[in-house]
Amino acid sequence: MLVPVRCFTCGKLIANIYNEYLTQLKQGEEPNKVMDSLKITRYCCRRMFVSSVETIYQVIPYYEALRKRRAEIQSEME
């Protein structure tokens, strides 16, 4: 996951907290309580955690399609 190093609005360092945030979420805790316990109080910083998306899962299908197409082209050339 490519989480931003700093909050876009206030500049607070947030990348060092993100793994702990995910760990606590996987344990079943509520996001707002996790952010409170990690002292993420500003709404701009909270936005960074809530709105982050794992982009790698969006990119993988395109990479697989590209690899498949290259294999098709190579087989046609032979």
PyMOL commands that set and color helices and strands:
alter all, ss='L'
color gray80, all
select helices_A, chain A and resi 15-26+31-37+43-50+56-77
alter helices_A, ss='H'
color red, helices_A
deselect
rebuild
show_as cartoon
